[in-house]
Amino acid sequence: MSSRIMLDKIQAQIIPYLAPTVKELLTNLPSAYQNQLEEIRLRLGKPLCLHLMKSETFITGSGRLTRQAEEGYLVQADDITRTLAAISGNSIYALDEELRRGFITIKGGHRVGLAGKTIVENGQIRSMKDFSSLNIRIAREIPGCGGKLVGQILDNYGLPYNTLIISPPKCGKTTILRDIARQLSRELNVVIIDERSEIAGCFQGEPQLDVGPRADVLEGCPKALGMVMAIRALSPQVIVTDEIGRYEDTEAIEECLNAGVRVIATAHASSLEDLKRRPVIQEIFKQQSFQIVVILSRRRGPGTMEKIVRLGQTGGETCLPK
């Protein structure tokens, strides 16, 4: 996505939701910095914090950027209240499901994370109140960013090998996963299990981010349940999902493979060795569910491809050219 398009999206889809004081500060922010925004963090009584692509900064009451937290504009209760009112259309408690999940997806696929007092019943979060902070995460598309990887993971029949993409947080896993889904769905039926509304960024049922012409999205659906639902009802050739890590995910992936459906997923880990130390992933490796593991980092910016490893049936590993 070009810088101009991204800037237009931020100005049209993010800034209008902000409380007046915060809106003015962000509107007057130079466009070069607006375009680098990844997160806007409003914490009650704390300095307004901006996460940019390569740095973190605060913004003073006069609109000047600073690295010193004590110089930052202190977020007021009214800033949080009015921002939430705009995001929810003045009906925050009508968004029961969103409050249970702890985030709201807005037009454009951007996600607003919520913190405050949770209301728990029978061991389950029922709602939230007394909101103390908001984390507005800017949804970014980089069309083509997964193109090189797609070429590495296709077999001779044009189907992807079962592939696991790993990295620490904020290294571009989801952005690359989305682009892989987009490119594969030009030719294949792809089902996206989007439990946290980050891959397709659906708003009122419509994907806000480009996931391609043959992609179906199960939004807000637990991964394990979604995989089974997809096999039964949507005839996928490929299932794409983010951040596996539960035992039920392992069983669902195995069911996909038994049905002849290819799986592309992500997981949090800093290395293949780190990944293999996790009990759930150990089970996945024992079942030989994945044939390729891709390791990403942020060393040269988000999406830096460190290594592509092909896993052999005997447990051996072969590094593929990046």
ZADO-1210 file (C-alpha; in nm, 4 decimals, padded with zeros to 6 digits):
<atoms>
<atom x="00.0000" y="00.0000" z="00.0000" code="MET" pos="1"/>
<atom x="00.1414" y="00.3419" z="-00.0985" code="SER" pos="2"/>
<atom x="00.2267" y="00.6027" z="00.1631" code="SER" pos="3"/>
<atom x="-00.0412" y="00.8346" z="00.0223" code="ARG" pos="4"/>
<atom x="-00.3153" y="00.5708" z="00.0492" code="ILE" pos="5"/>
<atom x="-00.2093" y="00.4780" z="00.4029" code="MET" pos="6"/>
<atom x="-00.2061" y="00.8430" z="00.5084" code="LEU" pos="7"/>
<atom x="-00.5543" y="00.8930" z="00.3613" code="ASP" pos="8"/>
<atom x="-00.6804" y="00.5884" z="00.5535" code="LYS" pos="9"/>
<atom x="-00.5433" y="00.7181" z="00.8846" code="ILE" pos="10"/>
<atom x="-00.6913" y="01.0623" z="00.8299" code="GLN" pos="11"/>
<atom x="-01.0296" y="00.9247" z="00.7221" code="ALA" pos="12"/>
<atom x="-01.0652" y="00.6128" z="00.9383" code="GLN" pos="13"/>
<atom x="-00.8704" y="00.6778" z="01.2609" code="ILE" pos="14"/>
<atom x="-00.8461" y="01.0467" z="01.3434" code="ILE" pos="15"/>
<atom x="-01.2242" y="01.1181" z="01.3219" code="PRO" pos="16"/>
<atom x="-01.2880" y="00.8723" z="01.6089" code="TYR" pos="17"/>
<atom x="-01.0526" y="01.0470" z="01.8506" code="LEU" pos="18"/>
<atom x="-01.1656" y="01.2798" z="02.1307" code="ALA" pos="19"/>
<atom x="-01.1286" y="01.6492" z="02.0325" code="PRO" pos="20"/>
<atom x="-00.8005" y="01.7211" z="02.2118" code="THR" pos="21"/>
<atom x="-00.6326" y="01.4024" z="02.0891" code="VAL" pos="22"/>
<atom x="-00.7774" y="01.4554" z="01.7420" code="LYS" pos="23"/>
<atom x="-00.6226" y="01.8019" z="01.7221" code="GLU" pos="24"/>
<atom x="-00.2823" y="01.6731" z="01.8339" code="LEU" pos="25"/>
<atom x="-00.2838" y="01.3926" z="01.5753" code="LEU" pos="26"/>
<atom x="-00.4253" y="01.6113" z="01.2969" code="THR" pos="27"/>
<atom x="-00.1379" y="01.8560" z="01.3418" code="ASN" pos="28"/>
<atom x="00.1196" y="01.5766" z="01.3460" code="LEU" pos="29"/>
<atom x="00.3388" y="01.5995" z="01.0325" code="PRO" pos="30"/>
<atom x="00.2160" y="01.3615" z="00.7630" code="SER" pos="31"/>
<atom x="00.5487" y="01.1738" z="00.7629" code="ALA" pos="32"/>
<atom x="00.4808" y="01.0688" z="01.1232" code="TYR" pos="33"/>
<atom x="00.1107" y="01.0005" z="01.0659" code="GLN" pos="34"/>
<atom x="00.2076" y="00.7605" z="00.7912" code="ASN" pos="35"/>
<atom x="00.4401" y="00.5690" z="01.0254" code="GLN" pos="36"/>
<atom x="00.1770" y="00.5142" z="01.2947" code="LEU" pos="37"/>
<atom x="00.1325" y="00.1558" z="01.4133" code="GLU" pos="38"/>
<atom x="-00.0423" y="00.2177" z="01.7464" code="GLU" pos="39"/>
<atom x="-00.2008" y="00.5080" z="01.9342" code="ILE" pos="40"/>
<atom x="-00.2105" y="00.4344" z="02.3066" code="ARG" pos="41"/>
<atom x="-00.4400" y="00.6270" z="02.5400" code="LEU" pos="42"/>
<atom x="-00.3839" y="00.5439" z="02.9070" code="ARG" pos="43"/>
<atom x="-00.5799" y="00.7312" z="03.1721" code="LEU" pos="44"/>
<atom x="-00.3554" y="00.9805" z="03.3503" code="GLY" pos="45"/>
<atom x="-00.0531" y="00.8721" z="03.1458" code="LYS" pos="46"/>
<atom x="00.1214" y="01.0398" z="02.8511" code="PRO" pos="47"/>
<atom x="-00.0275" y="00.9933" z="02.5044" code="LEU" pos="48"/>
<atom x="00.2016" y="00.7409" z="02.3370" code="CYS" pos="49"/>
<atom x="00.2554" y="00.6794" z="01.9657" code="LEU" pos="50"/>
<atom x="00.4190" y="00.3641" z="01.8304" code="HIS" pos="51"/>
<atom x="00.5797" y="00.4380" z="01.4967" code="LEU" pos="52"/>
<atom x="00.7317" y="00.1835" z="01.2590" code="MET" pos="53"/>
<atom x="01.0812" y="00.2179" z="01.4013" code="LYS" pos="54"/>
<atom x="01.0362" y="00.3994" z="01.7307" code="SER" pos="55"/>
<atom x="00.8080" y="00.4974" z="02.0150" code="GLU" pos="56"/>
<atom x="00.7374" y="00.8585" z="02.1011" code="THR" pos="57"/>
<atom x="00.5140" y="01.0797" z="02.3131" code="PHE" pos="58"/>
<atom x="00.3376" y="01.3969" z="02.2085" code="ILE" pos="59"/>
<atom x="00.3205" y="01.7128" z="02.4200" code="THR" pos="60"/>
<atom x="00.0132" y="01.9288" z="02.4738" code="GLY" pos="61"/>
<atom x="00.1508" y="02.1687" z="02.2118" code="SER" pos="62"/>
<atom x="00.1868" y="01.8877" z="01.9553" code="GLY" pos="63"/>
<atom x="00.5637" y="01.8441" z="01.9776" code="ARG" pos="64"/>
<atom x="00.7055" y="01.4921" z="01.9658" code="LEU" pos="65"/>
<atom x="00.9300" y="01.3930" z="02.2564" code="THR" pos="66"/>
<atom x="01.1076" y="01.0853" z="02.3876" code="ARG" pos="67"/>
<atom x="01.0533" y="01.2063" z="02.7466" code="GLN" pos="68"/>
<atom x="00.7373" y="01.0570" z="02.8969" code="ALA" pos="69"/>
<atom x="00.7081" y="01.3319" z="03.1589" code="GLU" pos="70"/>
<atom x="00.6692" y="01.5913" z="02.8810" code="GLU" pos="71"/>
<atom x="00.3790" y="01.4109" z="02.7141" code="GLY" pos="72"/>
<atom x="00.0159" y="01.5186" z="02.7127" code="TYR" pos="73"/>
<atom x="-00.1648" y="01.3373" z="02.9947" code="LEU" pos="74"/>
<atom x="-00.4698" y="01.1485" z="02.8730" code="VAL" pos="75"/>
<atom x="-00.7898" y="01.2539" z="03.0515" code="GLN" pos="76"/>
<atom x="-01.0985" y="01.0468" z="03.1349" code="ALA" pos="77"/>
<atom x="-01.2926" y="01.2554" z="02.8811" code="ASP" pos="78"/>
<atom x="-01.0453" y="01.1567" z="02.6070" code="ASP" pos="79"/>
<atom x="-01.1164" y="00.7881" z="02.6640" code="ILE" pos="80"/>
<atom x="-01.4911" y="00.8339" z="02.7125" code="THR" pos="81"/>
<atom x="-01.5411" y="01.0422" z="02.3987" code="ARG" pos="82"/>
<atom x="-01.3185" y="00.8225" z="02.1838" code="THR" pos="83"/>
<atom x="-01.5111" y="00.5131" z="02.2931" code="LEU" pos="84"/>
<atom x="-01.8425" y="00.6898" z="02.2295" code="ALA" pos="85"/>
<atom x="-01.7375" y="00.7709" z="01.8731" code="ALA" pos="86"/>
<atom x="-01.6090" y="00.4189" z="01.8085" code="ILE" pos="87"/>
<atom x="-01.9279" y="00.2573" z="01.9397" code="SER" pos="88"/>
<atom x="-02.1772" y="00.5056" z="01.7985" code="GLY" pos="89"/>
<atom x="-02.2608" y="00.6202" z="02.1549" code="ASN" pos="90"/>
<atom x="-02.3634" y="00.2662" z="02.2501" code="SER" pos="91"/>
<atom x="-02.0593" y="00.0899" z="02.3936" code="ILE" pos="92"/>
<atom x="-02.2616" y="-00.1600" z="02.5948" code="TYR" pos="93"/>
<atom x="-02.4463" y="-00.2740" z="02.2841" code="ALA" pos="94"/>
<atom x="-02.1171" y="-00.4294" z="02.1749" code="LEU" pos="95"/>
<atom x="-02.1395" y="-00.7235" z="02.4147" code="ASP" pos="96"/>
<atom x="-01.9355" y="-00.9670" z="02.2085" code="GLU" pos="97"/>
<atom x="-01.6617" y="-00.7119" z="02.1440" code="GLU" pos="98"/>
<atom x="-01.6364" y="-00.6289" z="02.5145" code="LEU" pos="99"/>
<atom x="-01.6058" y="-00.9986" z="02.5979" code="ARG" pos="100"/>
<atom x="-01.3195" y="-01.0300" z="02.3505" code="ARG" pos="101"/>
<atom x="-01.1518" y="-00.7105" z="02.4718" code="GLY" pos="102"/>
<atom x="-01.1353" y="-00.5279" z="02.1389" code="PHE" pos="103"/>
<atom x="-01.3499" y="-00.3520" z="01.8802" code="ILE" pos="104"/>
<atom x="-01.2836" y="-00.3640" z="01.5051" code="THR" pos="105"/>
<atom x="-01.3703" y="-00.0417" z="01.3243" code="ILE" pos="106"/>
<atom x="-01.4164" y="00.0441" z="00.9562" code="LYS" pos="107"/>
<atom x="-01.0926" y="-00.0116" z="00.7711" code="GLY" pos="108"/>
<atom x="-01.0062" y="-00.3203" z="00.9770" code="GLY" pos="109"/>
<atom x="-00.8329" y="-00.1225" z="01.2527" code="HIS" pos="110"/>
<atom x="-00.8563" y="-00.2714" z="01.6011" code="ARG" pos="111"/>
<atom x="-00.9132" y="-00.0916" z="01.9300" code="VAL" pos="112"/>
<atom x="-00.7906" y="-00.2904" z="02.2310" code="GLY" pos="113"/>
<atom x="-00.9645" y="-00.2228" z="02.5625" code="LEU" pos="114"/>
<atom x="-00.8432" y="-00.2261" z="02.9214" code="ALA" pos="115"/>
<atom x="-01.0467" y="-00.1624" z="03.2338" code="GLY" pos="116"/>
<atom x="-01.2525" y="-00.3522" z="03.4892" code="LYS" pos="117"/>
<atom x="-01.3686" y="-00.6919" z="03.3652" code="THR" pos="118"/>
<atom x="-01.7038" y="-00.8339" z="03.4734" code="ILE" pos="119"/>
<atom x="-01.6695" y="-01.2082" z="03.5229" code="VAL" pos="120"/>
<atom x="-01.9489" y="-01.4656" z="03.5590" code="GLU" pos="121"/>
<atom x="-01.8950" y="-01.8400" z="03.5960" code="ASN" pos="122"/>
<atom x="-01.5299" y="-01.8007" z="03.5121" code="GLY" pos="123"/>
<atom x="-01.6010" y="-01.6221" z="03.1824" code="GLN" pos="124"/>
<atom x="-01.5660" y="-01.2535" z="03.0968" code="ILE" pos="125"/>
<atom x="-01.9166" y="-01.1150" z="03.0414" code="ARG" pos="126"/>
<atom x="-01.8356" y="-00.7489" z="02.9821" code="SER" pos="127"/>
<atom x="-01.6080" y="-00.4584" z="03.0729" code="MET" pos="128"/>
<atom x="-01.6533" y="-00.1175" z="03.2328" code="LYS" pos="129"/>
<atom x="-01.4502" y="00.1671" z="03.3849" code="ASP" pos="130"/>
<atom x="-01.2231" y="00.1775" z="03.0815" code="PHE" pos="131"/>
<atom x="-00.8705" y="00.2884" z="03.1654" code="SER" pos="132"/>
<atom x="-00.6873" y="00.2583" z="02.8344" code="SER" pos="133"/>
<atom x="-00.7310" y="00.2143" z="02.4610" code="LEU" pos="134"/>
<atom x="-00.4817" y="00.0745" z="02.2123" code="ASN" pos="135"/>
<atom x="-00.5692" y="00.1740" z="01.8568" code="ILE" pos="136"/>
<atom x="-00.3784" y="-00.0573" z="01.6215" code="ARG" pos="137"/>
<atom x="-00.3497" y="00.0592" z="01.2621" code="ILE" pos="138"/>
<atom x="-00.4259" y="-00.2161" z="01.0108" code="ALA" pos="139"/>
<atom x="-00.1677" y="-00.2156" z="00.7328" code="ARG" pos="140"/>
<atom x="-00.1691" y="-00.4003" z="00.4035" code="GLU" pos="141"/>
<atom x="00.1458" y="-00.4558" z="00.2016" code="ILE" pos="142"/>
<atom x="00.0285" y="-00.6196" z="-00.1219" code="PRO" pos="143"/>
<atom x="00.2951" y="-00.8485" z="-00.2595" code="GLY" pos="144"/>
<atom x="00.4905" y="-00.8837" z="00.0646" code="CYS" pos="145"/>
<atom x="00.4229" y="-01.2578" z="00.0682" code="GLY" pos="146"/>
<atom x="00.4972" y="-01.3142" z="-00.2999" code="GLY" pos="147"/>
<atom x="00.8492" y="-01.4435" z="-00.2568" code="LYS" pos="148"/>
<atom x="00.7364" y="-01.6833" z="00.0139" code="LEU" pos="149"/>
<atom x="00.4410" y="-01.8126" z="-00.1892" code="VAL" pos="150"/>
<atom x="00.6852" y="-01.9214" z="-00.4565" code="GLY" pos="151"/>
<atom x="00.8798" y="-02.1203" z="-00.1963" code="GLN" pos="152"/>
<atom x="00.5876" y="-02.3087" z="-00.0442" code="ILE" pos="153"/>
<atom x="00.3986" y="-02.4347" z="-00.3519" code="LEU" pos="154"/>
<atom x="00.4289" y="-02.7973" z="-00.4568" code="ASP" pos="155"/>
<atom x="00.4283" y="-02.9268" z="-00.8151" code="ASN" pos="156"/>
<atom x="00.0465" y="-02.9225" z="-00.8197" code="TYR" pos="157"/>
<atom x="00.0186" y="-02.5558" z="-00.7248" code="GLY" pos="158"/>
<atom x="-00.0923" y="-02.6332" z="-00.3710" code="LEU" pos="159"/>
<atom x="00.0929" y="-02.4956" z="-00.0683" code="PRO" pos="160"/>
<atom x="00.2845" y="-02.7236" z="00.1628" code="TYR" pos="161"/>
<atom x="00.1568" y="-02.7145" z="00.5198" code="ASN" pos="162"/>
<atom x="00.3446" y="-02.4112" z="00.6441" code="THR" pos="163"/>
<atom x="00.4041" y="-02.2571" z="00.9876" code="LEU" pos="164"/>
<atom x="00.5273" y="-01.8966" z="01.0077" code="ILE" pos="165"/>
<atom x="00.6934" y="-01.8023" z="01.3373" code="ILE" pos="166"/>
<atom x="00.8371" y="-01.4876" z="01.4919" code="SER" pos="167"/>
<atom x="00.8216" y="-01.2727" z="01.8052" code="PRO" pos="168"/>
<atom x="00.5368" y="-01.0154" z="01.8170" code="PRO" pos="169"/>
<atom x="00.5347" y="-00.7223" z="01.5732" code="LYS" pos="170"/>
<atom x="00.7488" y="-00.8904" z="01.3087" code="CYS" pos="171"/>
<atom x="00.4885" y="-00.8966" z="01.0324" code="GLY" pos="172"/>
<atom x="00.3473" y="-01.2511" z="01.0638" code="LYS" pos="173"/>
<atom x="-00.0131" y="-01.1491" z="01.0146" code="THR" pos="174"/>
<atom x="00.0625" y="-00.9042" z="00.7335" code="THR" pos="175"/>
<atom x="00.2499" y="-01.1716" z="00.5373" code="ILE" pos="176"/>
<atom x="-00.0152" y="-01.4347" z="00.6198" code="LEU" pos="177"/>
<atom x="-00.2859" y="-01.2061" z="00.4825" code="ARG" pos="178"/>
<atom x="-00.0962" y="-01.1502" z="00.1593" code="ASP" pos="179"/>
<atom x="-00.0334" y="-01.5231" z="00.1172" code="ILE" pos="180"/>
<atom x="-00.4089" y="-01.5835" z="00.1561" code="ALA" pos="181"/>
<atom x="-00.4790" y="-01.3092" z="-00.0986" code="ARG" pos="182"/>
<atom x="-00.2421" y="-01.4560" z="-00.3545" code="GLN" pos="183"/>
<atom x="-00.3490" y="-01.8176" z="-00.3046" code="LEU" pos="184"/>
<atom x="-00.7172" y="-01.7280" z="-00.3334" code="SER" pos="185"/>
<atom x="-00.6647" y="-01.6171" z="-00.6919" code="ARG" pos="186"/>
<atom x="-00.6701" y="-01.9871" z="-00.7841" code="GLU" pos="187"/>
<atom x="-00.7701" y="-02.1823" z="-00.4708" code="LEU" pos="188"/>
<atom x="-01.0602" y="-02.1871" z="-00.2251" code="ASN" pos="189"/>
<atom x="-00.9167" y="-02.0398" z="00.0945" code="VAL" pos="190"/>
<atom x="-01.0917" y="-02.0266" z="00.4315" code="VAL" pos="191"/>
<atom x="-00.9539" y="-01.7808" z="00.6855" code="ILE" pos="192"/>
<atom x="-01.0212" y="-01.8586" z="01.0517" code="ILE" pos="193"/>
<atom x="-00.9917" y="-01.5051" z="01.1874" code="ASP" pos="194"/>
<atom x="-01.0425" y="-01.5526" z="01.5600" code="GLU" pos="195"/>
<atom x="-00.9131" y="-01.2078" z="01.6529" code="ARG" pos="196"/>
<atom x="-01.0298" y="-01.0182" z="01.3430" code="SER" pos="197"/>
<atom x="-00.6725" y="-00.9329" z="01.2448" code="GLU" pos="198"/>
<atom x="-00.6296" y="-01.1124" z="00.9128" code="ILE" pos="199"/>
<atom x="-00.9342" y="-00.9881" z="00.7212" code="ALA" pos="200"/>
<atom x="-01.0336" y="-00.7096" z="00.9632" code="GLY" pos="201"/>
<atom x="-01.4059" y="-00.7589" z="00.9090" code="CYS" pos="202"/>
<atom x="-01.6420" y="-00.4716" z="00.9847" code="PHE" pos="203"/>
<atom x="-02.0118" y="-00.5624" z="00.9932" code="GLN" pos="204"/>
<atom x="-01.9277" y="-00.8887" z="00.8164" code="GLY" pos="205"/>
<atom x="-01.7271" y="-00.7401" z="00.5294" code="GLU" pos="206"/>
<atom x="-01.3495" y="-00.7888" z="00.5106" code="PRO" pos="207"/>
<atom x="-01.1850" y="-00.4467" z="00.5194" code="GLN" pos="208"/>
<atom x="-00.8503" y="-00.5864" z="00.4076" code="LEU" pos="209"/>
<atom x="-00.7881" y="-00.7585" z="00.0747" code="ASP" pos="210"/>
<atom x="-00.7879" y="-01.1358" z="00.1215" code="VAL" pos="211"/>
<atom x="-00.8572" y="-01.2227" z="-00.2406" code="GLY" pos="212"/>
<atom x="-01.1496" y="-01.3344" z="-00.4591" code="PRO" pos="213"/>
<atom x="-01.1902" y="-01.6945" z="-00.3365" code="ARG" pos="214"/>
<atom x="-01.1521" y="-01.6384" z="00.0377" code="ALA" pos="215"/>
<atom x="-01.4219" y="-01.7119" z="00.2959" code="ASP" pos="216"/>
<atom x="-01.3789" y="-01.5685" z="00.6454" code="VAL" pos="217"/>
<atom x="-01.4950" y="-01.7151" z="00.9759" code="LEU" pos="218"/>
<atom x="-01.4605" y="-01.4088" z="01.1967" code="GLU" pos="219"/>
<atom x="-01.4313" y="-01.4272" z="01.5760" code="GLY" pos="220"/>
<atom x="-01.4443" y="-01.8057" z="01.5610" code="CYS" pos="221"/>
<atom x="-01.2123" y="-02.0155" z="01.7799" code="PRO" pos="222"/>
<atom x="-00.9511" y="-02.1700" z="01.5539" code="LYS" pos="223"/>
<atom x="-01.0200" y="-02.5342" z="01.6338" code="ALA" pos="224"/>
<atom x="-01.3969" y="-02.4999" z="01.5869" code="LEU" pos="225"/>
<atom x="-01.3505" y="-02.2916" z="01.2740" code="GLY" pos="226"/>
<atom x="-01.1282" y="-02.5470" z="01.1049" code="MET" pos="227"/>
<atom x="-01.3841" y="-02.8204" z="01.1590" code="VAL" pos="228"/>
<atom x="-01.6695" y="-02.5950" z="01.0422" code="MET" pos="229"/>
<atom x="-01.4763" y="-02.5036" z="00.7289" code="ALA" pos="230"/>
<atom x="-01.4119" y="-02.8674" z="00.6350" code="ILE" pos="231"/>
<atom x="-01.7787" y="-02.9544" z="00.6781" code="ARG" pos="232"/>
<atom x="-01.9346" y="-02.6586" z="00.5013" code="ALA" pos="233"/>
<atom x="-01.6984" y="-02.4496" z="00.2892" code="LEU" pos="234"/>
<atom x="-01.4942" y="-02.6995" z="00.0837" code="SER" pos="235"/>
<atom x="-01.1574" y="-02.5337" z="00.1410" code="PRO" pos="236"/>
<atom x="-00.8405" y="-02.6331" z="-00.0369" code="GLN" pos="237"/>
<atom x="-00.6387" y="-02.4218" z="00.2058" code="VAL" pos="238"/>
<atom x="-00.7104" y="-02.3074" z="00.5609" code="ILE" pos="239"/>
<atom x="-00.5291" y="-02.0003" z="00.6912" code="VAL" pos="240"/>
<atom x="-00.5214" y="-01.9078" z="01.0601" code="THR" pos="241"/>
<atom x="-00.3179" y="-01.7026" z="01.3040" code="ASP" pos="242"/>
<atom x="-00.1349" y="-01.7866" z="01.6275" code="GLU" pos="243"/>
<atom x="-00.1962" y="-02.1523" z="01.6978" code="ILE" pos="244"/>
<atom x="-00.0923" y="-02.2805" z="02.0388" code="GLY" pos="245"/>
<atom x="-00.3638" y="-02.4853" z="02.2089" code="ARG" pos="246"/>
<atom x="-00.4018" y="-02.8613" z="02.2208" code="TYR" pos="247"/>
<atom x="-00.7380" y="-02.8376" z="02.0452" code="GLU" pos="248"/>
<atom x="-00.5622" y="-02.6581" z="01.7583" code="ASP" pos="249"/>
<atom x="-00.3384" y="-02.9626" z="01.7184" code="THR" pos="250"/>
<atom x="-00.6357" y="-03.1959" z="01.6830" code="GLU" pos="251"/>
<atom x="-00.8112" y="-02.9637" z="01.4378" code="ALA" pos="252"/>
<atom x="-00.5004" y="-02.9326" z="01.2199" code="ILE" pos="253"/>
<atom x="-00.4739" y="-03.3101" z="01.2099" code="GLU" pos="254"/>
<atom x="-00.8381" y="-03.3293" z="01.0997" code="GLU" pos="255"/>
<atom x="-00.7632" y="-03.0806" z="00.8200" code="CYS" pos="256"/>
<atom x="-00.4711" y="-03.2879" z="00.6983" code="LEU" pos="257"/>
<atom x="-00.6771" y="-03.6080" z="00.7095" code="ASN" pos="258"/>
<atom x="-00.9345" y="-03.4319" z="00.4906" code="ALA" pos="259"/>
<atom x="-00.6673" y="-03.3333" z="00.2376" code="GLY" pos="260"/>
<atom x="-00.6839" y="-02.9645" z="00.3265" code="VAL" pos="261"/>
<atom x="-00.3591" y="-02.7692" z="00.3380" code="ARG" pos="262"/>
<atom x="-00.2910" y="-02.5473" z="00.6405" code="VAL" pos="263"/>
<atom x="-00.0930" y="-02.2244" z="00.6696" code="ILE" pos="264"/>
<atom x="-00.0654" y="-02.0872" z="01.0226" code="ALA" pos="265"/>
<atom x="00.1465" y="-01.8693" z="01.2482" code="THR" pos="266"/>
<atom x="00.2821" y="-01.9049" z="01.6007" code="ALA" pos="267"/>
<atom x="00.4790" y="-01.6919" z="01.8446" code="HIS" pos="268"/>
<atom x="00.8431" y="-01.8002" z="01.8797" code="ALA" pos="269"/>
<atom x="01.1834" y="-01.6403" z="01.8356" code="SER" pos="270"/>
<atom x="01.3442" y="-01.9469" z="01.6761" code="SER" pos="271"/>
<atom x="01.2774" y="-02.3056" z="01.5722" code="LEU" pos="272"/>
<atom x="01.4458" y="-02.4233" z="01.8924" code="GLU" pos="273"/>
<atom x="01.2236" y="-02.1961" z="02.1006" code="ASP" pos="274"/>
<atom x="00.9189" y="-02.3272" z="01.9163" code="LEU" pos="275"/>
<atom x="01.0065" y="-02.6917" z="01.9785" code="LYS" pos="276"/>
<atom x="01.0285" y="-02.6340" z="02.3541" code="ARG" pos="277"/>
<atom x="00.6547" y="-02.5640" z="02.3727" code="ARG" pos="278"/>
<atom x="00.4535" y="-02.8779" z="02.4628" code="PRO" pos="279"/>
<atom x="00.1700" y="-02.8117" z="02.2174" code="VAL" pos="280"/>
<atom x="00.4084" y="-02.7478" z="01.9294" code="ILE" pos="281"/>
<atom x="00.6065" y="-03.0582" z="02.0238" code="GLN" pos="282"/>
<atom x="00.2900" y="-03.2562" z="01.9588" code="GLU" pos="283"/>
<atom x="00.2437" y="-03.0859" z="01.6212" code="ILE" pos="284"/>
<atom x="00.6009" y="-03.1718" z="01.5226" code="PHE" pos="285"/>
<atom x="00.5554" y="-03.5282" z="01.6469" code="LYS" pos="286"/>
<atom x="00.2569" y="-03.5631" z="01.4135" code="GLN" pos="287"/>
<atom x="00.4630" y="-03.4065" z="01.1319" code="GLN" pos="288"/>
<atom x="00.1758" y="-03.1676" z="01.0613" code="SER" pos="289"/>
<atom x="00.3903" y="-02.9004" z="00.8956" code="PHE" pos="290"/>
<atom x="00.6392" y="-02.9445" z="00.6147" code="GLN" pos="291"/>
<atom x="00.7818" y="-02.5926" z="00.6082" code="ILE" pos="292"/>
<atom x="00.8649" y="-02.3489" z="00.8885" code="VAL" pos="293"/>
<atom x="00.9374" y="-01.9842" z="00.8104" code="VAL" pos="294"/>
<atom x="01.1217" y="-01.7731" z="01.0694" code="ILE" pos="295"/>
<atom x="01.0655" y="-01.3960" z="01.0613" code="LEU" pos="296"/>
<atom x="01.2253" y="-01.1137" z="01.2582" code="SER" pos="297"/>
<atom x="01.2307" y="-00.7346" z="01.2661" code="ARG" pos="298"/>
<atom x="01.6072" y="-00.7130" z="01.2101" code="ARG" pos="299"/>
<atom x="01.5733" y="-00.5204" z="00.8832" code="ARG" pos="300"/>
<atom x="01.2197" y="-00.4055" z="00.9541" code="GLY" pos="301"/>
<atom x="00.8954" y="-00.6060" z="01.0002" code="PRO" pos="302"/>
<atom x="00.8802" y="-00.9163" z="00.7839" code="GLY" pos="303"/>
<atom x="01.2543" y="-00.9825" z="00.7652" code="THR" pos="304"/>
<atom x="01.2798" y="-01.3439" z="00.6484" code="MET" pos="305"/>
<atom x="01.5565" y="-01.5089" z="00.8507" code="GLU" pos="306"/>
<atom x="01.5186" y="-01.8706" z="00.7469" code="LYS" pos="307"/>
<atom x="01.2937" y="-02.1117" z="00.5562" code="ILE" pos="308"/>
<atom x="01.3211" y="-02.4693" z="00.6830" code="VAL" pos="309"/>
<atom x="01.1835" y="-02.7805" z="00.5161" code="ARG" pos="310"/>
<atom x="01.1083" y="-03.0534" z="00.7703" code="LEU" pos="311"/>
<atom x="01.1818" y="-03.4080" z="00.6585" code="GLY" pos="312"/>
<atom x="00.9750" y="-03.7130" z="00.7491" code="GLN" pos="313"/>
<atom x="01.2649" y="-03.8452" z="00.9545" code="THR" pos="314"/>
<atom x="01.2825" y="-03.5252" z="01.1567" code="GLY" pos="315"/>
<atom x="01.5681" y="-03.3770" z="00.9569" code="GLY" pos="316"/>
<atom x="01.5734" y="-03.0124" z="00.8517" code="GLU" pos="317"/>
<atom x="01.6828" y="-02.8508" z="00.5246" code="THR" pos="318"/>
<atom x="01.7265" y="-02.4748" z="00.4892" code="CYS" pos="319"/>
<atom x="01.5765" y="-02.3407" z="00.1670" code="LEU" pos="320"/>
<atom x="01.7086" y="-02.0272" z="-00.0058" code="PRO" pos="321"/>
<atom x="01.5227" y="-01.7163" z="00.1082" code="LYS" pos="322"/>
</atoms>
